[in-house]
Amino acid sequence: MAKASSKKSIEILLTEVTIANAPRQKKWRKSRNLITVDLLWPRSSIAKKTSSREVNFTNNVADFTQEEWAKRILFREEVEGHTAVAVGISESLNTENIEKFLRLTAKYAFKTSADLVNKYTVGISDIATAPIDALASIAGTYPGPTTILQGIADIPELPESGHSHTLFVKLHAPGKTEQLGELALEIRAL
């Protein structure tokens, strides 16, 4: 007899981020930061899904409740059993940091293109991928903006179909335990 599927379709949406204080960033009155959310082990065959977006803080708060769904949505996934989210918030993004982040993104785009070319040009893959590999190395090796706040929270129970609940992720500086902020996520079961 076949086992009944325990998969549920959910959406995870941004609700609000509040920050009390953070190292390397003294002022959150007006700040642009990058927020990255990882959905950990949504299914047994998928270890992680990642979503990122730029966040504008005003007076230590980034409120997403008035934004349209398309901007708030992080994930729309089938989840199997227990899962979790891991959150990272970057240092303030200024023009230089945005340029470095875009260069890193371009490098990974070139590397992905090289992987695809390599897959479809068996036998001549070294020659075919050489120009793309060169472009990837030119794009730069900037590691991206530094994470100044992070947090992780289990999602042990999913809401019933048609319902939602709020998940609060406590944020702290890397390597520290003092809570410096909180991210609220809406978990909706479809």
N, CA and C atoms as an extended XYZ file, in Angstrom:
570
Properties=species:S:1:pos:R:3:atomname:S:1:resname:S:1:resid:I:1 pbc="F F F"
N         0.843       -1.175        0.000 N   MET     1
C         0.000        0.000        0.000 CA  MET     1
C         0.889        1.241        0.000 C   MET     1
N         0.570        2.209       -0.839 N   ALA     2
C         1.372        3.415       -0.959 CA  ALA     2
C         1.164        4.313        0.255 C   ALA     2
N         2.260        4.932        0.694 N   LYS     3
C         2.216        5.850        1.832 CA  LYS     3
C         1.609        7.182        1.390 C   LYS     3
N         0.731        7.734        2.201 N   ALA     4
C         0.117        9.026        1.891 CA  ALA     4
C         1.190       10.114        1.936 C   ALA     4
N         1.128       11.033        0.989 N   SER     5
C         2.103       12.107        0.905 CA  SER     5
C         1.902       13.089        2.058 C   SER     5
N         3.002       13.492        2.688 N   SER     6
C         2.929       14.471        3.770 CA  SER     6
C         3.354       15.852        3.287 C   SER     6
N         3.396       16.053        1.977 N   LYS     7
C         3.802       17.341        1.417 CA  LYS     7
C         2.658       18.345        1.518 C   LYS     7
N         3.038       19.583        1.836 N   LYS     8
C         2.095       20.700        1.854 CA  LYS     8
C         2.678       21.825        1.023 C   LYS     8
N         1.840       22.500        0.284 N   SER     9
C         2.270       23.677       -0.466 CA  SER     9
C         2.131       24.889        0.438 C   SER     9
N         3.222       25.650        0.543 N   ILE    10
C         3.202       26.853        1.385 CA  ILE    10
C         3.801       28.034        0.641 C   ILE    10
N         3.496       29.213        1.139 N   GLU    11
C         4.158       30.447        0.738 CA  GLU    11
C         4.805       31.033        1.985 C   GLU    11
N         5.973       31.622        1.795 N   ILE    12
C         6.637       32.347        2.876 CA  ILE    12
C         6.832       33.775        2.389 C   ILE    12
N         6.262       34.720        3.150 N   LEU    13
C         6.288       36.128        2.762 CA  LEU    13
C         6.923       36.985        3.849 C   LEU    13
N         7.607       38.049        3.432 N   LEU    14
C         8.167       39.015        4.374 CA  LEU    14
C         7.044       39.812        5.013 C   LEU    14
N         7.143       40.032        6.321 N   THR    15
C         6.177       40.867        7.026 CA  THR    15
C         6.852       42.123        7.564 C   THR    15
N         7.899       41.934        8.404 N   GLU    16
C         8.557       43.089        9.014 CA  GLU    16
C         9.901       42.678        9.601 C   GLU    16
N        10.853       43.610        9.576 N   VAL    17
C        12.134       43.434       10.262 CA  VAL    17
C        12.312       44.622       11.187 C   VAL    17
N        12.625       44.349       12.448 N   THR    18
C        12.946       45.418       13.395 CA  THR    18
C        14.350       45.174       13.923 C   THR    18
N        15.127       46.246       14.022 N   ILE    19
C        16.518       46.152       14.458 CA  ILE    19
C        16.721       47.079       15.646 C   ILE    19
N        17.313       46.544       16.704 N   ALA    20
C        17.632       47.384       17.862 CA  ALA    20
C        19.002       48.020       17.667 C   ALA    20
N        19.969       47.223       17.242 N   ASN    21
C        21.334       47.691       17.059 CA  ASN    21
C        22.074       46.612       16.302 C   ASN    21
N        23.135       46.972       15.636 N   ALA    22
C        23.942       45.975       14.939 CA  ALA    22
C        25.370       46.471       14.836 C   ALA    22
N        26.327       45.558       14.937 N   PRO    23
C        27.718       45.953       14.759 CA  PRO    23
C        27.952       46.394       13.316 C   PRO    23
N        28.919       47.251       13.097 N   ARG    24
C        29.296       47.731       11.771 CA  ARG    24
C        28.225       48.579       11.116 C   ARG    24
N        27.133       48.854       11.814 N   GLN    25
C        26.111       49.740       11.272 CA  GLN    25
C        25.445       50.435       12.449 C   GLN    25
N        25.831       51.656       12.683 N   LYS    26
C        25.321       52.383       13.836 CA  LYS    26
C        23.959       52.996       13.581 C   LYS    26
N        23.675       53.401       12.343 N   LYS    27
C        22.427       54.093       12.051 CA  LYS    27
C        21.550       53.249       11.141 C   LYS    27
N        20.336       53.008       11.598 N   TRP    28
C        19.348       52.299       10.791 CA  TRP    28
C        18.190       53.233       10.449 C   TRP    28
N        18.400       54.560       10.658 N   ARG    29
C        17.309       55.499       10.366 CA  ARG    29
C        16.941       55.457        8.896 C   ARG    29
N        17.917       55.428        8.026 N   LYS    30
C        17.703       55.250        6.591 CA  LYS    30
C        18.856       54.404        6.101 C   LYS    30
N        18.532       53.198        5.695 N   SER    31
C        19.576       52.269        5.293 CA  SER    31
C        19.038       51.288        4.267 C   SER    31
N        19.886       50.896        3.315 N   ARG    32
C        19.561       49.837        2.353 CA  ARG    32
C        20.456       48.653        2.659 C   ARG    32
N        19.841       47.512        2.869 N   ASN    33
C        20.582       46.300        3.196 CA  ASN    33
C        20.053       45.149        2.345 C   ASN    33
N        20.827       44.103        2.263 N   LEU    34
C        20.410       42.905        1.545 CA  LEU    34
C        19.955       41.870        2.564 C   LEU    34
N        18.758       41.329        2.365 N   ILE    35
C        18.267       40.272        3.240 CA  ILE    35
C        18.239       38.982        2.427 C   ILE    35
N        18.769       37.913        3.021 N   THR    36
C        18.798       36.603        2.387 CA  THR    36
C        18.105       35.616        3.306 C   THR    36
N        17.178       34.845        2.739 N   VAL    37
C        16.457       33.844        3.518 CA  VAL    37
C        16.651       32.495        2.826 C   VAL    37
N        17.107       31.513        3.592 N   ASP    38
C        17.254       30.141        3.107 CA  ASP    38
C        16.146       29.288        3.697 C   ASP    38
N        15.477       28.525        2.861 N   LEU    39
C        14.513       27.527        3.312 CA  LEU    39
C        15.283       26.214        3.369 C   LEU    39
N        15.437       25.667        4.584 N   LEU    40
C        16.288       24.502        4.802 CA  LEU    40
C        15.501       23.199        4.735 C   LEU    40
N        15.966       22.287        3.926 N   TRP    41
C        15.389       20.960        3.758 CA  TRP    41
C        13.876       20.986        3.586 C   TRP    41
N        13.385       21.710        2.560 N   PRO    42
C        11.940       21.693        2.335 CA  PRO    42
C        11.434       20.291        1.967 C   PRO    42
N        12.274       19.523        1.274 N   ARG    43
C        11.949       18.133        0.933 CA  ARG    43
C        13.216       17.312        1.103 C   ARG    43
N        13.055       16.010        1.194 N   SER    44
C        14.210       15.149        1.473 CA  SER    44
C        15.281       15.224        0.391 C   SER    44
N        14.939       15.583       -0.828 N   SER    45
C        15.928       15.651       -1.898 CA  SER    45
C        16.494       17.059       -2.115 C   SER    45
N        16.007       18.052       -1.389 N   ILE    46
C        16.451       19.437       -1.578 CA  ILE    46
C        16.928       19.995       -0.243 C   ILE    46
N        18.233       20.270       -0.171 N   ALA    47
C        18.819       20.753        1.080 CA  ALA    47
C        18.486       22.208        1.384 C   ALA    47
N        18.404       23.037        0.329 N   LYS    48
C        18.219       24.459        0.599 CA  LYS    48
C        17.694       25.167       -0.643 C   LYS    48
N        16.806       26.123       -0.419 N   LYS    49
C        16.359       27.085       -1.434 CA  LYS    49
C        16.673       28.461       -0.871 C   LYS    49
N        17.126       29.385       -1.719 N   THR    50
C        17.544       30.697       -1.248 CA  THR    50
C        16.797       31.800       -1.987 C   THR    50
N        16.443       32.840       -1.245 N   SER    51
C        15.814       34.021       -1.814 CA  SER    51
C        16.443       35.260       -1.177 C   SER    51
N        16.704       36.287       -1.988 N   SER    52
C        17.309       37.526       -1.488 CA  SER    52
C        16.581       38.723       -2.068 C   SER    52
N        16.639       39.815       -1.327 N   ARG    53
C        16.148       41.080       -1.859 CA  ARG    53
C        16.698       42.237       -1.055 C   ARG    53
N        16.699       43.394       -1.684 N   GLU    54
C        17.144       44.612       -1.032 CA  GLU    54
C        16.035       45.104       -0.110 C   GLU    54
N        16.431       45.606        1.060 N   VAL    55
C        15.482       46.068        2.070 CA  VAL    55
C        15.835       47.499        2.438 C   VAL    55
N        14.827       48.350        2.519 N   ASN    56
C        15.018       49.729        2.959 CA  ASN    56
C        14.509       49.873        4.387 C   ASN    56
N        15.402       50.283        5.285 N   PHE    57
C        15.040       50.505        6.684 CA  PHE    57
C        14.772       51.984        6.905 C   PHE    57
N        13.746       52.283        7.697 N   THR    58
C        13.456       53.634        8.147 CA  THR    58
C        13.211       53.552        9.644 C   THR    58
N        14.002       54.278       10.415 N   ASN    59
C        13.906       54.264       11.876 CA  ASN    59
C        13.924       52.835       12.434 C   ASN    59
N        14.893       52.059       11.991 N   ASN    60
C        15.150       50.701       12.494 CA  ASN    60
C        14.104       49.670       12.093 C   ASN    60
N        13.205       50.004       11.173 N   VAL    61
C        12.141       49.069       10.787 CA  VAL    61
C        12.050       49.004        9.264 C   VAL    61
N        11.846       47.790        8.764 N   ALA    62
C        11.484       47.585        7.359 CA  ALA    62
C        10.126       46.892        7.381 C   ALA    62
N         9.101       47.622        6.990 N   ASP    63
C         7.726       47.111        7.029 CA  ASP    63
C         7.290       46.751        5.613 C   ASP    63
N         6.909       45.488        5.418 N   PHE    64
C         6.523       45.007        4.096 CA  PHE    64
C         5.017       44.843        3.955 C   PHE    64
N         4.248       45.122        4.997 N   THR    65
C         2.823       44.799        5.004 CA  THR    65
C         2.025       45.564        3.944 C   THR    65
N         2.497       46.723        3.519 N   GLN    66
C         1.775       47.502        2.510 CA  GLN    66
C         2.264       47.207        1.090 C   GLN    66
N         3.281       46.371        0.968 N   GLU    67
C         3.798       46.025       -0.358 CA  GLU    67
C         2.924       44.965       -1.003 C   GLU    67
N         2.948       44.935       -2.324 N   GLU    68
C         2.191       43.915       -3.030 CA  GLU    68
C         2.841       42.538       -2.830 C   GLU    68
N         2.043       41.520       -3.051 N   TRP    69
C         2.457       40.127       -2.849 CA  TRP    69
C         3.744       39.822       -3.616 C   TRP    69
N         3.863       40.308       -4.836 N   ALA    70
C         5.019       40.001       -5.683 CA  ALA    70
C         6.330       40.463       -5.077 C   ALA    70
N         6.313       41.495       -4.258 N   LYS    71
C         7.532       41.964       -3.601 CA  LYS    71
C         7.776       41.256       -2.271 C   LYS    71
N         6.717       40.813       -1.620 N   ARG    72
C         6.838       40.185       -0.299 CA  ARG    72
C         7.194       38.703       -0.370 C   ARG    72
N         6.837       38.042       -1.457 N   ILE    73
C         6.992       36.595       -1.540 CA  ILE    73
C         8.469       36.202       -1.602 C   ILE    73
N         8.838       35.252       -0.760 N   LEU    74
C        10.184       34.687       -0.786 CA  LEU    74
C        10.166       33.285       -1.398 C   LEU    74
N         9.186       32.470       -0.982 N   PHE    75
C         9.113       31.086       -1.448 CA  PHE    75
C         7.667       30.684       -1.677 C   PHE    75
N         7.477       29.826       -2.649 N   ARG    76
C         6.223       29.112       -2.861 CA  ARG    76
C         6.669       27.686       -3.177 C   ARG    76
N         6.598       26.826       -2.161 N   GLU    77
C         7.227       25.510       -2.236 CA  GLU    77
C         6.341       24.434       -1.648 C   GLU    77
N         6.591       23.237       -2.091 N   GLU    78
C         6.035       22.074       -1.416 CA  GLU    78
C         7.022       21.693       -0.318 C   GLU    78
N         6.505       21.531        0.884 N   VAL    79
C         7.337       21.204        2.035 CA  VAL    79
C         6.904       19.849        2.563 C   VAL    79
N         7.896       19.059        2.919 N   GLU    80
C         7.650       17.708        3.397 CA  GLU    80
C         8.104       17.617        4.854 C   GLU    80
N         7.161       17.631        5.765 N   GLY    81
C         7.506       17.497        7.183 CA  GLY    81
C         8.164       18.737        7.750 C   GLY    81
N         9.134       18.515        8.630 N   HIS    82
C         9.836       19.571        9.365 CA  HIS    82
C        10.770       20.349        8.440 C   HIS    82
N        10.798       21.657        8.573 N   THR    83
C        11.709       22.506        7.817 CA  THR    83
C        12.135       23.683        8.706 C   THR    83
N        12.961       24.569        8.173 N   ALA    84
C        13.446       25.723        8.936 CA  ALA    84
C        13.834       26.832        7.972 C   ALA    84
N        14.052       28.022        8.520 N   VAL    85
C        14.580       29.136        7.734 CA  VAL    85
C        15.832       29.672        8.414 C   VAL    85
N        16.776       30.107        7.593 N   ALA    86
C        17.983       30.785        8.066 CA  ALA    86
C        18.010       32.149        7.391 C   ALA    86
N        18.294       33.192        8.164 N   VAL    87
C        18.211       34.567        7.681 CA  VAL    87
C        19.559       35.253        7.859 C   VAL    87
N        19.918       36.065        6.891 N   GLY    88
C        21.100       36.911        6.997 CA  GLY    88
C        20.768       38.310        6.509 C   GLY    88
N        21.242       39.316        7.228 N   ILE    89
C        21.068       40.707        6.803 CA  ILE    89
C        22.454       41.304        6.655 C   ILE    89
N        22.691       41.924        5.501 N   SER    90
C        24.018       42.435        5.178 CA  SER    90
C        24.268       43.803        5.780 C   SER    90
N        25.535       44.190        5.681 N   GLU    91
C        25.913       45.558        6.006 CA  GLU    91
C        25.200       46.499        5.037 C   GLU    91
N        25.197       47.780        5.338 N   SER    92
C        24.550       48.763        4.482 CA  SER    92
C        25.159       48.718        3.084 C   SER    92
N        24.296       48.751        2.095 N   LEU    93
C        24.762       48.722        0.707 CA  LEU    93
C        24.930       50.146        0.198 C   LEU    93
N        26.148       50.508       -0.071 N   ASN    94
C        26.373       51.795       -0.721 CA  ASN    94
C        26.699       51.507       -2.183 C   ASN    94
N        26.982       52.498       -2.945 N   THR    95
C        27.222       52.309       -4.377 CA  THR    95
C        28.354       51.335       -4.639 C   THR    95
N        29.427       51.423       -3.870 N   GLU    96
C        30.563       50.517       -4.067 CA  GLU    96
C        30.178       49.075       -3.772 C   GLU    96
N        29.459       48.859       -2.677 N   ASN    97
C        29.059       47.499       -2.330 CA  ASN    97
C        28.079       46.919       -3.346 C   ASN    97
N        27.184       47.751       -3.880 N   ILE    98
C        26.255       47.256       -4.898 CA  ILE    98
C        27.028       46.824       -6.137 C   ILE    98
N        28.014       47.624       -6.538 N   GLU    99
C        28.830       47.259       -7.695 CA  GLU    99
C        29.546       45.930       -7.455 C   GLU    99
N        30.112       45.768       -6.271 N   LYS   100
C        30.804       44.519       -5.960 CA  LYS   100
C        29.840       43.342       -5.972 C   LYS   100
N        28.645       43.537       -5.435 N   PHE   101
C        27.647       42.467       -5.425 CA  PHE   101
C        27.245       42.109       -6.855 C   PHE   101
N        27.037       43.113       -7.711 N   LEU   102
C        26.670       42.837       -9.098 CA  LEU   102
C        27.793       42.117       -9.837 C   LEU   102
N        29.045       42.472       -9.523 N   ARG   103
C        30.173       41.774      -10.147 CA  ARG   103
C        30.196       40.308       -9.733 C   ARG   103
N        29.920       40.035       -8.475 N   LEU   104
C        29.861       38.646       -8.013 CA  LEU   104
C        28.723       37.896       -8.708 C   LEU   104
N        27.579       38.548       -8.850 N   THR   105
C        26.445       37.933       -9.540 CA  THR   105
C        26.803       37.614      -10.991 C   THR   105
N        27.488       38.541      -11.660 N   ALA   106
C        27.911       38.307      -13.049 CA  ALA   106
C        28.872       37.129      -13.126 C   ALA   106
N        29.780       37.046      -12.168 N   LYS   107
C        30.740       35.933      -12.173 CA  LYS   107
C        29.999       34.593      -12.093 C   LYS   107
N        29.033       34.493      -11.187 N   TYR   108
C        28.300       33.231      -11.055 CA  TYR   108
C        27.431       32.944      -12.276 C   TYR   108
N        26.924       33.991      -12.909 N   ALA   109
C        26.158       33.782      -14.144 CA  ALA   109
C        27.062       33.212      -15.236 C   ALA   109
N        28.282       33.743      -15.346 N   PHE   110
C        29.231       33.207      -16.324 CA  PHE   110
C        29.613       31.764      -15.994 C   PHE   110
N        29.822       31.483      -14.706 N   LYS   111
C        30.173       30.107      -14.322 CA  LYS   111
C        29.037       29.131      -14.645 C   LYS   111
N        27.803       29.545      -14.409 N   THR   112
C        26.654       28.698      -14.742 CA  THR   112
C        26.583       28.480      -16.246 C   THR   112
N        26.839       29.539      -17.022 N   SER   113
C        26.850       29.401      -18.486 CA  SER   113
C        27.939       28.433      -18.921 C   SER   113
N        29.115       28.518      -18.313 N   ALA   114
C        30.210       27.612      -18.655 CA  ALA   114
C        29.838       26.172      -18.344 C   ALA   114
N        29.147       25.950      -17.235 N   ASP   115
C        28.708       24.596      -16.885 CA  ASP   115
C        27.748       24.047      -17.936 C   ASP   115
N        26.834       24.887      -18.412 N   LEU   116
C        25.886       24.453      -19.443 CA  LEU   116
C        26.608       24.149      -20.760 C   LEU   116
N        27.529       25.024      -21.155 N   VAL   117
C        28.295       24.791      -22.380 CA  VAL   117
C        29.102       23.511      -22.243 C   VAL   117
N        29.707       23.303      -21.087 N   ASN   118
C        30.498       22.097      -20.827 CA  ASN   118
C        29.642       20.838      -20.980 C   ASN   118
N        28.422       20.914      -20.517 N   LYS   119
C        27.515       19.770      -20.570 CA  LYS   119
C        27.140       19.400      -22.002 C   LYS   119
N        26.976       20.401      -22.867 N   TYR   120
C        26.498       20.146      -24.224 CA  TYR   120
C        27.594       20.128      -25.293 C   TYR   120
N        28.836       20.302      -24.894 N   THR   121
C        29.935       20.259      -25.867 CA  THR   121
C        30.968       19.222      -25.452 C   THR   121
N        30.516       18.025      -25.248 N   VAL   122
C        31.399       16.937      -24.835 CA  VAL   122
C        32.480       16.744      -25.891 C   VAL   122
N        33.717       16.627      -25.454 N   GLY   123
C        34.847       16.430      -26.365 CA  GLY   123
C        35.586       17.711      -26.665 C   GLY   123
N        34.883       18.814      -26.769 N   ILE   124
C        35.541       20.103      -27.021 CA  ILE   124
C        35.200       21.111      -25.928 C   ILE   124
N        34.781       20.615      -24.789 N   SER   125
C        34.296       21.501      -23.726 CA  SER   125
C        35.361       22.476      -23.228 C   SER   125
N        36.633       22.057      -23.167 N   ASP   126
C        37.682       22.970      -22.705 CA  ASP   126
C        37.807       24.183      -23.613 C   ASP   126
N        37.742       23.941      -24.913 N   ILE   127
C        37.854       25.034      -25.875 CA  ILE   127
C        36.598       25.897      -25.839 C   ILE   127
N        35.442       25.255      -25.759 N   ALA   128
C        34.177       25.984      -25.791 CA  ALA   128
C        33.964       26.842      -24.549 C   ALA   128
N        34.424       26.370      -23.395 N   THR   129
C        34.184       27.116      -22.154 CA  THR   129
C        35.282       28.116      -21.801 C   THR   129
N        36.418       28.080      -22.484 N   ALA   130
C        37.543       28.966      -22.152 CA  ALA   130
C        37.160       30.446      -22.149 C   ALA   130
N        36.459       30.951      -23.185 N   PRO   131
C        36.095       32.378      -23.151 CA  PRO   131
C        35.164       32.720      -21.991 C   PRO   131
N        34.244       31.829      -21.673 N   ILE   132
C        33.306       32.096      -20.583 CA  ILE   132
C        34.023       32.060      -19.236 C   ILE   132
N        34.943       31.100      -19.070 N   ASP   133
C        35.736       31.042      -17.834 CA  ASP   133
C        36.573       32.305      -17.665 C   ASP   133
N        37.127       32.813      -18.772 N   ALA   134
C        37.919       34.050      -18.713 CA  ALA   134
C        37.046       35.221      -18.269 C   ALA   134
N        35.824       35.310      -18.815 N   LEU   135
C        34.909       36.379      -18.404 CA  LEU   135
C        34.545       36.258      -16.929 C   LEU   135
N        34.367       35.033      -16.439 N   ALA   136
C        34.035       34.827      -15.032 CA  ALA   136
C        35.161       35.322      -14.133 C   ALA   136
N        36.414       35.072      -14.528 N   SER   137
C        37.537       35.519      -13.693 CA  SER   137
C        37.700       37.035      -13.755 C   SER   137
N        37.354       37.637      -14.908 N   ILE   138
C        37.425       39.091      -15.036 CA  ILE   138
C        36.353       39.756      -14.180 C   ILE   138
N        35.197       39.093      -14.043 N   ALA   139
C        34.070       39.668      -13.300 CA  ALA   139
C        34.430       39.966      -11.851 C   ALA   139
N        35.412       39.264      -11.301 N   GLY   140
C        35.867       39.565       -9.947 CA  GLY   140
C        35.546       38.465       -8.965 C   GLY   140
N        36.211       38.537       -7.838 N   THR   141
C        36.041       37.514       -6.814 CA  THR   141
C        35.526       38.098       -5.511 C   THR   141
N        34.831       39.197       -5.600 N   TYR   142
C        34.271       39.824       -4.400 CA  TYR   142
C        33.289       38.878       -3.713 C   TYR   142
N        33.445       38.621       -2.415 N   PRO   143
C        32.599       37.630       -1.742 CA  PRO   143
C        31.188       38.110       -1.424 C   PRO   143
N        30.876       39.354       -1.703 N   GLY   144
C        29.546       39.877       -1.399 CA  GLY   144
C        29.561       40.667       -0.101 C   GLY   144
N        28.462       41.340        0.195 N   PRO   145
C        28.411       42.143        1.412 CA  PRO   145
C        28.490       41.259        2.659 C   PRO   145
N        29.086       41.799        3.694 N   THR   146
C        29.259       41.089        4.953 CA  THR   146
C        27.935       40.975        5.701 C   THR   146
N        27.673       39.799        6.251 N   THR   147
C        26.473       39.592        7.061 CA  THR   147
C        26.726       40.155        8.453 C   THR   147
N        25.840       41.067        8.893 N   ILE   148
C        26.016       41.652       10.222 CA  ILE   148
C        24.950       41.170       11.204 C   ILE   148
N        23.856       40.606       10.679 N   LEU   149
C        22.820       40.006       11.526 CA  LEU   149
C        22.387       38.688       10.902 C   LEU   149
N        22.092       37.730       11.750 N   GLN   150
C        21.638       36.429       11.258 CA  GLN   150
C        20.735       35.772       12.279 C   GLN   150
N        20.000       34.776       11.825 N   GLY   151
C        19.129       34.032       12.727 CA  GLY   151
C        18.618       32.784       12.040 C   GLY   151
N        18.108       31.876       12.829 N   ILE   152
C        17.558       30.632       12.311 CA  ILE   152
C        16.350       30.256       13.155 C   ILE   152
N        15.334       29.703       12.501 N   ALA   153
C        14.131       29.293       13.230 CA  ALA   153
C        13.532       28.070       12.558 C   ALA   153
N        13.150       27.103       13.381 N   ASP   154
C        12.458       25.915       12.897 CA  ASP   154
C        11.021       26.254       12.544 C   ASP   154
N        10.491       25.513       11.591 N   ILE   155
C         9.059       25.566       11.274 CA  ILE   155
C         8.550       24.139       11.505 C   ILE   155
N         8.370       23.769       12.765 N   PRO   156
C         8.009       22.380       13.058 CA  PRO   156
C         6.600       22.010       12.636 C   PRO   156
N         5.697       22.977       12.635 N   GLU   157
C         4.306       22.724       12.229 CA  GLU   157
C         3.899       23.717       11.173 C   GLU   157
N         3.278       23.209       10.128 N   LEU   158
C         2.766       24.067        9.073 CA  LEU   158
C         1.294       24.333        9.331 C   LEU   158
N         0.808       25.519        8.956 N   PRO   159
C        -0.619       25.800        9.161 CA  PRO   159
C        -1.489       24.886        8.292 C   PRO   159
N        -2.735       24.772        8.675 N   GLU   160
C        -3.690       24.001        7.880 CA  GLU   160
C        -3.964       24.745        6.571 C   GLU   160
N        -4.365       24.025        5.567 N   SER   161
C        -4.659       24.601        4.265 CA  SER   161
C        -5.628       25.773        4.387 C   SER   161
N        -5.281       26.892        3.744 N   GLY   162
C        -6.112       28.088        3.789 CA  GLY   162
C        -5.842       29.001        4.966 C   GLY   162
N        -4.923       28.619        5.863 N   HIS   163
C        -4.596       29.424        7.038 CA  HIS   163
C        -3.141       29.883        6.976 C   HIS   163
N        -2.798       30.791        7.876 N   SER   164
C        -1.424       31.276        7.969 CA  SER   164
C        -1.061       31.537        9.417 C   SER   164
N         0.221       31.613        9.675 N   HIS   165
C         0.698       32.058       10.977 CA  HIS   165
C         2.005       32.821       10.784 C   HIS   165
N         2.387       33.561       11.797 N   THR   166
C         3.600       34.359       11.745 CA  THR   166
C         4.732       33.629       12.447 C   THR   166
N         5.875       33.591       11.785 N   LEU   167
C         7.082       33.010       12.348 CA  LEU   167
C         8.034       34.156       12.671 C   LEU   167
N         8.532       34.196       13.906 N   PHE   168
C         9.479       35.232       14.317 CA  PHE   168
C        10.876       34.630       14.388 C   PHE   168
N        11.813       35.251       13.672 N   VAL   169
C        13.205       34.805       13.662 CA  VAL   169
C        14.023       35.835       14.429 C   VAL   169
N        14.630       35.399       15.535 N   LYS   170
C        15.470       36.296       16.330 CA  LYS   170
C        16.795       36.496       15.612 C   LYS   170
N        17.223       37.761       15.541 N   LEU   171
C        18.456       38.109       14.837 CA  LEU   171
C        19.551       38.490       15.826 C   LEU   171
N        20.759       38.045       15.540 N   HIS   172
C        21.922       38.347       16.376 CA  HIS   172
C        23.137       38.527       15.482 C   HIS   172
N        24.193       39.113       16.020 N   ALA   173
C        25.436       39.263       15.270 CA  ALA   173
C        26.089       37.885       15.129 C   ALA   173
N        26.795       37.641       14.016 N   PRO   174
C        27.479       36.354       13.859 CA  PRO   174
C        28.406       36.065       15.043 C   PRO   174
N        28.292       34.881       15.592 N   GLY   175
C        29.128       34.481       16.719 CA  GLY   175
C        28.657       34.982       18.076 C   GLY   175
N        27.563       35.703       18.115 N   LYS   176
C        27.025       36.251       19.370 CA  LYS   176
C        25.642       35.660       19.625 C   LYS   176
N        25.129       35.868       20.839 N   THR   177
C        23.799       35.350       21.177 CA  THR   177
C        22.799       36.445       21.536 C   THR   177
N        23.274       37.654       21.826 N   GLU   178
C        22.369       38.741       22.196 CA  GLU   178
C        21.449       39.094       21.041 C   GLU   178
N        20.150       39.110       21.301 N   GLN   179
C        19.173       39.434       20.260 CA  GLN   179
C        19.245       40.920       19.942 C   GLN   179
N        19.444       41.223       18.649 N   LEU   180
C        19.555       42.606       18.199 CA  LEU   180
C        18.414       43.015       17.271 C   LEU   180
N        17.562       42.078       16.944 N   GLY   181
C        16.445       42.381       16.059 CA  GLY   181
C        15.580       41.158       15.852 C   GLY   181
N        14.564       41.330       15.000 N   GLU   182
C        13.636       40.237       14.757 CA  GLU   182
C        13.038       40.384       13.361 C   GLU   182
N        12.912       39.257       12.667 N   LEU   183
C        12.274       39.218       11.367 CA  LEU   183
C        10.978       38.439       11.505 C   LEU   183
N         9.886       39.011       11.015 N   ALA   184
C         8.584       38.334       11.014 CA  ALA   184
C         8.290       37.877        9.597 C   ALA   184
N         7.963       36.586        9.467 N   LEU   185
C         7.600       35.969        8.192 CA  LEU   185
C         6.190       35.410        8.286 C   LEU   185
N         5.419       35.579        7.240 N   GLU   186
C         4.096       34.969        7.189 CA  GLU   186
C         4.221       33.630        6.478 C   GLU   186
N         3.744       32.564        7.121 N   ILE   187
C         3.738       31.226        6.539 CA  ILE   187
C         2.286       30.915        6.184 C   ILE   187
N         2.008       30.770        4.880 N   ARG   188
C         0.652       30.495        4.414 CA  ARG   188
C         0.606       29.088        3.810 C   ARG   188
N        -0.376       28.315        4.217 N   ALA   189
C        -0.596       27.003        3.610 CA  ALA   189
C        -1.620       27.157        2.503 C   ALA   189
N        -1.309       26.641        1.343 N   LEU   190
C        -2.204       26.773        0.179 CA  LEU   190
C        -3.212       25.647        0.131 C   LEU   190
